[in-house]
Amino acid sequence: MPRLIPSILIMAAVCAGNVSAAEPARPLVIAHRGASGYLPEHTLESYARAIDQGADYIEADLVVTKDGYLVARHENELSDTTDIALRFPNRKTTKTIDGRMVEGWFSEHFNLDELSTVRAKERLAFRDQSNNSHFHIPTIAEILTLRAAKQRETGRTIGVYIETKHPSYFRAMGLPMEEPLLSILTAWALDRPGSPVFLESFEADSVWRMGEGTAVPVIYLLAEGSPETTDESLGAIARFAEGIGPAKSLIVPVDAKGRTGPPTDLVARAHQAGLLVHPYTFRPEIQFLPVTYAGDAGKEYCQFAQLGVDGVFTDTPDLALKAFGESYPMPK
């Protein structure tokens, strides 16, 4: 049995009774890097756990290998989430990525055969470390294979939510991400209207490239403190994307002491511009959860649901579903 996150033991709040039948269906539950609150992120085991917990979508961040394969990692610098430093100690180097000097081991310096020997580890020291060096780095094809198998097993639709990481950096070195990704989706018959797929990026050019080449919705991610929340900016985003993925603080601000302030009107204005809103990232640990919620992660989920968000990126899909309960039923 996995070690329980302490907040799970005290989380009791559910959103029952807080909405009327006229209000929106419950937000989509998007498993952020899989069930990454329980198992090392971006592994098949983490994605499978999220699906078993009932997540609507599993999220995969993609980087590129030297030989052009798309693999699931949050960053192309791999030492924070894998044991690559132990397996390839002489391959450490320094690179400039998006204007920042970074030292480490980079996906684009290794071919897929080499990375197949590398194993994932837990990135956060306060989370369970017992599964370190057990799970391999999956390709996007392996993730889609797992999704198909779990759909057959569960009898329900399971979505994928895919992010391009540092796409302009990779394109500049001759390793474009968008075209291979869309080709893979086409091969899996997922590049068509109504497919349970979202594509996302923090780079507007990548969102535009994906949107021009696909029939599935694309989402533009907004970092904490982003200035792109004015009505003018939202209108511009709506011309190339179907939604935004804002940092939570753009919707419910949090001060330096971890106290939440009055919610902004970003959700309402984004909806007025015709955009979906999928904020990130919901995590139950005290290191992340604002003190206003008094250790009860359910209260945070409920507040954002009541503000009308369309989906939530969460490390713990089971807690999101517990919080939403029966008050936000998905439409039949």
C-alpha positions in Angstrom: 0.0 0.0 0.0 1.4 3.5 -0.9 2.3 5.8 2.0 -0.6 8.2 2.6 -0.2 11.9 2.2 -0.9 13.4 5.6 -3.6 15.7 4.3 -5.6 12.7 3.0 -6.2 11.7 6.6 -7.9 14.9 7.5 -9.6 15.9 4.3 -13.3 15.7 4.8 -14.9 18.5 2.8 -17.1 17.6 -0.2 -18.8 20.1 -2.5 -22.3 18.6 -1.8 -25.1 21.1 -1.6 -23.1 24.0 -2.9 -24.4 24.2 -6.5 -27.8 24.3 -8.2 -28.8 22.1 -11.1 -28.4 25.1 -13.4 -24.7 25.4 -12.6 -21.9 23.7 -14.6 -21.0 20.0 -14.5 -18.1 19.1 -12.2 -14.7 20.1 -13.5 -12.7 17.6 -15.5 -10.1 15.8 -13.3 -6.8 16.0 -15.1 -4.1 13.7 -13.6 -1.0 16.0 -13.5 1.9 13.9 -14.6 -0.2 10.9 -13.6 -1.1 10.2 -10.0 2.2 12.0 -9.1 1.2 12.5 -5.5 1.7 8.8 -5.0 4.2 7.5 -7.6 7.1 9.0 -9.5 5.7 11.4 -12.1 5.5 10.6 -15.8 5.7 6.8 -15.5 3.3 4.2 -16.8 2.7 3.2 -13.2 1.7 6.7 -12.2 -0.7 7.1 -15.2 -2.2 3.7 -14.5 -2.8 4.7 -10.8 -4.5 7.9 -12.0 -6.8 6.0 -14.3 -7.6 3.5 -11.6 -8.5 6.4 -9.3 -11.0 7.7 -11.9 -9.2 10.5 -13.6 -10.8 11.9 -16.7 -7.5 12.7 -18.4 -3.9 11.8 -17.8 -1.3 14.5 -18.6 2.0 13.9 -20.3 4.7 16.5 -20.7 6.9 15.7 -23.6 10.6 16.3 -24.4 12.7 14.9 -27.3 15.5 12.4 -27.5 18.6 12.7 -29.7 17.0 10.4 -32.2 13.7 12.3 -32.3 11.4 10.2 -29.9 8.9 12.0 -27.8 9.3 10.9 -24.1 7.5 11.9 -21.0 9.4 14.2 -18.7 8.6 17.6 -17.2 12.0 19.0 -18.2 14.7 18.0 -20.7 17.2 18.2 -17.8 16.7 14.7 -16.4 18.6 14.4 -13.1 15.8 15.8 -10.9 13.4 13.0 -11.9 15.6 10.1 -12.9 18.8 8.2 -11.8 20.6 9.2 -15.0 23.5 10.8 -13.1 24.4 7.3 -11.7 24.0 5.6 -15.0 25.9 8.1 -17.2 28.2 10.1 -14.8 30.4 11.4 -17.5 27.6 12.9 -19.7 27.0 16.0 -17.5 27.1 19.3 -19.3 25.8 22.9 -19.3 23.4 24.3 -21.8 21.4 27.5 -22.3 17.7 26.7 -22.4 15.2 29.5 -23.0 17.8 32.1 -21.9 18.8 30.3 -18.7 22.0 28.4 -18.0 21.2 24.8 -16.9 23.7 22.2 -15.7 22.8 18.5 -16.0 21.9 15.6 -18.3 19.6 16.4 -21.2 17.2 14.3 -23.2 18.5 15.6 -26.5 22.0 14.2 -25.7 20.7 10.6 -25.4 19.1 8.2 -27.9 16.0 6.2 -26.9 18.1 3.0 -26.3 20.2 4.8 -23.8 17.2 6.3 -22.0 15.6 2.9 -21.9 18.2 2.0 -19.2 17.3 5.0 -17.1 14.8 4.8 -14.2 12.5 7.4 -12.7 12.7 8.8 -9.2 10.5 10.9 -7.0 11.3 14.6 -7.5 10.0 15.9 -4.2 11.9 14.9 -1.0 8.8 14.9 1.2 7.0 12.4 -1.0 7.4 8.6 -1.0 10.9 7.6 -2.2 10.3 3.8 -2.1 9.7 3.5 -5.8 12.8 5.2 -7.0 14.7 3.4 -9.8 11.8 1.0 -10.5 10.0 2.5 -13.4 11.3 3.4 -16.9 10.7 6.6 -18.9 7.8 6.0 -21.3 7.4 7.3 -24.9 4.1 8.9 -25.9 3.4 5.7 -27.9 3.6 3.6 -24.7 1.3 6.1 -22.9 -1.3 5.8 -25.7 -0.9 2.0 -25.6 -1.6 2.0 -21.9 -4.6 4.3 -22.3 -6.1 2.0 -24.9 -5.6 -1.0 -22.7 -7.1 0.7 -19.7 -10.1 1.9 -21.8 -10.8 -1.8 -22.7 -10.3 -2.8 -19.1 -12.5 -0.1 -17.5 -15.1 0.3 -20.3 -14.9 4.1 -20.0 -13.3 6.9 -22.0 -9.9 8.0 -20.8 -8.5 11.2 -22.2 -4.9 12.4 -22.8 -3.7 15.9 -22.2 -0.3 16.5 -23.8 2.2 19.4 -23.3 5.1 20.3 -25.5 8.0 21.4 -23.3 10.5 23.9 -24.6 9.3 23.4 -28.2 11.1 26.4 -29.8 14.4 25.3 -28.2 14.0 21.8 -29.7 12.8 23.2 -33.0 16.0 25.4 -33.2 18.2 22.3 -33.0 16.2 20.4 -35.6 14.0 18.4 -33.3 10.5 19.8 -33.9 7.8 18.5 -31.6 4.5 19.5 -33.0 4.5 17.6 -36.3 5.7 14.3 -34.9 3.1 14.6 -32.1 0.3 15.2 -34.5 1.4 12.3 -36.7 1.3 10.0 -33.7 -2.2 11.2 -32.8 -3.3 10.6 -36.4 -1.8 7.1 -36.3 -3.9 6.4 -33.2 -7.0 7.9 -34.8 -7.1 10.6 -32.1 -6.6 13.6 -34.3 -10.3 14.2 -35.0 -13.2 16.2 -33.6 -14.5 14.8 -30.4 -11.4 12.8 -29.5 -10.6 12.8 -25.8 -7.4 14.9 -26.3 -6.2 18.3 -25.3 -2.8 19.7 -26.4 -1.1 22.4 -24.4 2.0 24.6 -24.2 3.3 27.7 -22.5 4.6 28.9 -25.9 2.0 30.6 -28.0 3.8 29.6 -31.2 3.6 25.9 -30.3 -0.1 26.2 -29.4 -0.8 27.9 -32.8 1.2 25.2 -34.7 -0.8 22.5 -33.0 -4.0 24.2 -33.5 -3.4 24.8 -37.2 -2.7 21.1 -37.7 -5.2 19.3 -35.5 -9.0 19.0 -34.9 -8.6 18.6 -31.1 -8.7 21.6 -28.7 -5.5 23.4 -27.8 -4.8 25.1 -24.5 -2.5 28.1 -23.8 -0.8 27.8 -20.4 -0.4 31.0 -18.3 2.4 31.2 -15.7 2.0 32.7 -12.3 1.9 36.5 -12.6 1.2 36.3 -16.3 0.1 39.7 -17.8 -2.0 37.9 -20.4 -5.2 38.1 -18.4 -6.7 41.3 -19.7 -9.8 41.2 -21.9 -7.7 42.1 -24.9 -5.3 39.3 -24.2 -8.0 36.8 -23.7 -9.6 37.8 -26.9 -6.3 37.4 -28.7 -5.8 33.9 -27.2 -9.3 32.9 -28.3 -8.2 33.4 -31.9 -5.7 30.5 -31.7 -6.7 28.4 -28.7 -9.8 26.8 -27.1 -8.8 27.5 -23.6 -6.3 28.6 -21.0 -4.5 26.7 -18.3 -3.7 29.4 -15.7 -1.7 29.1 -12.5 -4.2 28.9 -9.6 -3.0 32.2 -8.2 -4.4 34.0 -11.3 -7.8 32.9 -10.1 -7.4 32.9 -6.3 -4.4 35.0 -5.2 -2.2 33.8 -2.4 0.0 36.2 -0.3 3.5 35.5 1.0 2.1 34.0 4.2 0.0 31.5 2.2 -3.3 33.2 2.8 -5.8 33.4 -0.1 -7.3 36.7 -1.2 -10.6 37.5 -2.9 -11.0 35.6 -6.2 -10.4 37.4 -9.4 -12.9 37.5 -12.3 -10.6 35.7 -14.7 -12.8 32.6 -15.0 -15.9 34.7 -15.9 -14.0 36.8 -18.4 -12.3 33.8 -20.0 -15.7 32.2 -20.4 -17.0 35.4 -21.9 -14.2 35.2 -24.5 -15.2 31.6 -25.3 -12.3 30.0 -23.5 -12.2 26.9 -21.3 -10.3 27.3 -18.0 -8.2 24.5 -16.6 -6.1 25.8 -13.6 -2.9 24.1 -12.2 -1.7 22.5 -9.9 -3.8 21.2 -7.0 -1.7 19.4 -4.4 -2.7 18.5 -0.8 0.6 18.8 1.1 1.2 21.7 3.5 4.1 22.8 1.3 1.6 23.7 -1.4 -1.9 24.1 0.1 -2.7 27.7 1.1 -3.1 28.0 4.9 -6.6 29.4 4.4 -7.9 25.9 3.7 -6.6 24.7 7.2 -5.1 21.5 5.8 -8.3 20.5 4.0 -7.6 20.1 0.3 -11.3 19.5 -0.4 -12.1 23.1 0.4 -9.7 24.3 -2.3 -11.3 22.0 -5.0 -14.7 23.2 -3.9 -13.9 26.9 -4.1 -12.5 26.5 -7.7 -15.5 24.4 -8.7 -17.8 27.0 -7.4 -15.9 29.7 -9.4 -16.8 27.7 -12.5 -13.5 26.2 -13.7 -13.8 23.6 -16.4 -11.1 21.3 -15.2 -8.3 21.0 -12.6 -4.8 19.7 -12.9 -4.1 17.6 -9.8 -1.4 15.3 -8.4 -4.1 13.4 -6.5 -7.1 12.6 -8.7 -8.8 10.6 -6.0 -9.0 13.6 -3.7 -10.4 15.8 -6.4 -13.1 13.3 -7.2 -13.9 12.8 -3.5 -14.3 16.6 -3.1 -16.5 17.0 -6.0 -18.6 14.0 -4.9 -22.0 13.9 -6.5 -22.6 17.6 -6.6 -21.0 18.1 -10.0 -22.2 15.2 -12.1 -20.8 14.9 -15.6 -23.4 15.2 -18.3 -24.7 11.9 -19.7 
